[in-house]
């Protein structure tokens, strides 16, 4: 059993959880998806990648936390420009698109 970790509930409920555990002997943080008492999948992240994950989560937190406008620092709004109406960009949650952050990985040959 790992020395420490945490458990997170899924927004959808249904006893879905994410377990995060640190395994110093393996140099890994394990993220596992659970449905009740059954592990549905796991991911072993090298501890070297933790800082990158934390940076991403920090950016998510900043984006999700609205900052109240400061009346003294309020900049005037730019004048409206006539042109074709732009559709708002879809959110990552809606599209699942992570292509901006994806790194090309070549398949690793497996030997039986």
Number of C-alpha atoms within 10 A of each C-alpha: 7 12 8 9 14 10 14 11 13 14 9 8 9 10 12 19 20 18 17 19 19 20 17 11 7 11 13 18 21 20 19 17 20 19 15 11 9 9 14 11 11 14 12 16 15 13 16 11 11 13 10 11 12 11 11 12 12 12 12 11 11 11 10 9 9 8 8 6 9 8 7 6 7 8 9 6 6 6 6 6 6 6 6 6 6 6 6 6 7 10 9 10 8 7 9 9 12 10 9 6 7 8 8 7 6 6 6 6 6 5 4 3
